[in-house]
Each structure stands twice: as C-alpha cells, then as structure tokens.
Amino acid sequence: MFAEERKARIVELVHTNKRIKVNELTEKFKVSESTIRRDLQELEAMGLIKRTHGGAVSIQTTGFEPSFKEKEDAYLKEKEYIGELASRFIEDGDTIILDSGTTTLEIAKRLKGKKVTVLTNSVTIPIELAKSNSVELIVTGGYIRWNTLSMVGPIANATIKKFRVDKAFIGANGVTIKDGITTPDINEATTKRAMIEVAKEVYVVVDHSKFNKVSFSRIADIKSIDCIVTDKNVNGKLPEKYKQLGIELLY
C-alpha cells in the first residue's frame, strides 16, 4: 500500500470511528509506530484530523455542518442515483414532503410529468419544480437558514402540521441504529420531526457517508422511519441490521 493511500484510509477510519489509537493503526497497516505517527502529524498539518496522546480523533464535531454548496459538490453521482431510486416510490396522486437538501433536490428533478402535490421547506426545490406544471406546490415559509437554504422555525412547523401526506423524504447528516437520525441544527431537527409526524410513510435519503455518524440534534428514533434510500457504496452488513428492526434499506 502506498503512503498516500494509507493516509487516506487513516482519515476515513478516524471519521468513521471518531477516534483511533496508534497501535490499532500499526496492526492494521503492518507498519512501524514511527511511520503511523509521521502520517498522523502530516494529516493534522493538513487539517484533516486532530492528534491526541496515543492516537487521533475526528475534527468533525457533532455541531459541524457543511454549507449547501459544499454538500452539493460532495457525492454528486451517489445523490443522483438516490434521487432516481427514491423517485420510483412516488406515484401519480401522491401527496409528498420534500425536505430541504441536495439529495431531495435530486428527487425533485425527477418529478417532471408526475401529478403530485409537494410540500417543501426548501428554497431551491420550488425553482426546480417550477419547470413542471403537473406538480402542485406548497412552500412552508419560515425563517431561512442561508447555510442550508432551508425554511425552519415556528412558521414552517405550523404550516407542516396543517397537512397529512402520503410520503415524506427526509435528509440527515447522521444515521445510526443507536442514536437514530441526526442533524447539527436544533431548528432543522424540529422541522424535520414535524415532517415525520404528518407522513404515512417516511423515507430517509442519505448517501453512504452519513452512516455511523452522529450530529448534535436528534431528529427521531431509527424506528420512526420506514425506509432508507442510499447508494451502492453502503456497507454490505448494514441492510440486514436495519431489516431486523423492520426498516428497509434500499441501494
């Protein structure tokens, strides 16, 4: 294994496990302790991890939240795939909620020609749906978070609670069996929770990088959702684990 490949793998392990020890890395990569310590020093200098006594931890805290633009550029092919897969569950006559987000935007792009009613708290999705005159659109209104281009808060929540929909498609920053689905901002979490409460079926749409990550604000217990739609790079053991909880994981 080349040094750059090893360092890339170290970053991935740190972000997945939140922390890792030097001796675990030496055993995994079959290299000396001095080699691992040098790798960690270089990775910290690049701002990718934070060294600790005996190992390293992730610099992405539970409050970390990338901007809409940063998320738009990340895992684009995977999000397009998820958007295509999730859109297959939307039928003519459905009433649906599309949460704000880059993945749900990909679902909106695939609603052209479908006769559906869409309720959304997104700033960008209405612009996309304006291209299709078959879609009846309702926008929640509310306080705009420019970082995520979403509408949240009491106005958005009150609007959502006035409706009952067939299906809700929700984004998240973290998904684990223990902690459920999470997001960095408490207002986002409250609005997403309102969406879940008014939907008959709840679909969480996330790319594989969101699994085994936890953010600051808890949206809902994992058993509150019916299905997770993700991409082909999901860990092969995950579908069975979620199936045991009665949650379908599609990829």
N, C-alpha and C positions, 0 to 999 in steps of 0.2 A: 504494500500500500504506500503510495506517495505521501509525502509530508502534508501537502495541501489537502489531499483527500482525507487524511487522518484528522486534520484540524477542522474541516467542515463537518465531519462526523461527530467530533467532540462538541461543537456548538449545538448540533441537533440533539445530542444526548442531554446536554445541560438544560436546554429549553424544555425538553420533554419531561425530565425528571426533577427540574427546578434546582437540583444540586447534585454534585458527584464528587467522589474522592479520587485522589491521585492514584492510590493503589488499585482502585477499580479500573481506571483507565490503562494502567500499565499491564494489568492482567488481560484486558480486552484486546489491546493492540499489540501485545507482546514486544514492548519496547521498554527502555530504561526509565526510571523515575526522573532522571535529569532531562530526558527528551520530552516527557509529558510536562514537566514544569516549564520548560522553554516554550512549548506550544501554548500553555496557558498564559504565560507572560506576553506572548505575541498577540494572542486573541484579546487579552484585556487592553492592550495598547490600541487595538483596532476598535475598541468599544463594543465588542460582541459578547463578552462575559465579564464577571467580576470574580477575581481570585479571593479565596479565603484560606485560612490555615488548614492545610491538608487537602485542598481541592478547589472547587469553583461553584458559583451559583449563577442563576439566570439574572440578567439585568432587567428583564421584562417583569415588573411587579404586577400585582393584581389590579392596580389602577392604570396600567399602561393602555393607551388607546390610540391606534393609528388613525390618521385623517382619512376622509373619504377618498382622496386622490391616492394615498398610499395603498389603501385596500383595493382600489380599482385596478391598480397595476400589478397586484400580487395574485398569483394563481389564476390568471385570467382564463386559460384554457379549461381548468377544472370548473370554474364558475359557469362557463358557457355550457359545459357538459351537464352540470347540476340543473341549470336553467331549463335545458331541453328535457331532462328526465322528469323534473318536477311539473313542467307544463302538461305532461301527458295525463296527469291526475285531474286536470281542470276540464270540465265538460260544459257544453252549452247550457245555459240556465243557472249555472253555479253563482253563488254569492261568495266572494273571497276577500280575505285581507292579505295585502302585500305589505309586509313590514319594510321600513326603510333599510336600504343596504345595497351593496354592489352585487350580491348574489341574487337577491329578489329582483333587482333591475333586469337581470338576465331572463328571469321568468316573464316579466312584463314585455320584453322584446318578442316573446313567442306567443303572445295572446292575439295577434293580428287575425281577424276573421272570426274569433270566438265571441259568442254572445253571452257575456258575463257582466256581473256587477262587481266592481273593485272598490274597496275601501282602503285607503293608504295614508300613512303619515309621512310619506317621502316627498322631498322637494323635486327629485329627478324623475320619479316614475310617472307623474302626471304629464310631463313633457313627452315622454316616450309613448304613453297611451293616447295622446292627442292625435297620433298618426292612425289610429283605428277608430272608426265611427261605430263599430259594433259593441264597443265597451262603454258601459255606463259607469262613470267615475265619481266617487265621493272622496273629498280630501278632508282630513280631520281638522286642519287648522291647529294652532297651538304655538308654543314657544319654539323657535327654530334654533337647533344646535348646528352651527355652521361647520363644526368639525366633522359631523356625520351627515349633514344635510337632511336631518330628520326633524319632525314636529312632535314635541313631547309636552308633558305637563298637564295641568288640570283641564284645559280646554280640549286637548287631544283625547285625554282619557274619558271625559264626559261624552264626547262625540262617539267614541268607540262603544261605550256602554249602552248607547241607544239602539244598537243593532244586534242581530243574531245572524251569523254567517255559516255557510256550509264548511268552508275550509280556511285555515289561516296558515300562511307561510312566514315563518319567523327566522330571523338571523340571530347569531350569537357569537361571542368572542371565545367562549369556552364551553366544552361539553364533557362531563364525566358522570359516571354512574353514581358516585358518592355525592357530589355537590350539585348535580343537575346541570341546567344551562345558566350561564352567567354572562354578564357584560360589565364594563368598567363604570358606567354612569348610573346612578340610582334612578334618575328620571327616565332614562331609556328603559331600565328594568321594569319600572312601574307601568309604562305604556305597553311594553311587550306582554306583561302579565295580563293587562286588560284585554289584549287581543286574544290570548289563550282562553280567557274566561268566557268569551262570547262565541267561540267556534265549536262546531260539532266535531271536526277533525283538525288536528294540529300537526303540521309538518315543520320540522326544523331543517333548514337548508344551510349546510356548512361544508367547507372543503376539509380535507383530511387534517390540515394543520391545527384545527380547532379542538381536536380530541385530546383528552388528558391535560387540558389547560383550564385554569380557574381564574376568573376575574372577580373584581371587588363586589359587585352587586348580583345577588341571586335572583334570577327571573322566575324559575319554577323547578319543582322536583322533576326528575327524569321521567317518572311515571305519569306526569301530566300531559305527555305528548304521545302521539300515535305512531309517528314515523320520522326517521331521519334520512334525508336525501343528501348523499355525499358523492365523492368522486372515486375513481378506480384505485387510487393510491392508499385507500384506507387499510389499516392493519387487518390482516386476514382473520384474526381471532375475535375481532370486535362484533361482527354480525351475530354470532352465536351468543355472546354475552348479553347483548341487548334483546335478542329473541327470547331469552329466558325470562326477561322482565315484561314480555308482551309488546315489545317495541320493534317494529320492522326497520331494518337498516338497509337502504337501497343504494347501490353503487354500480 
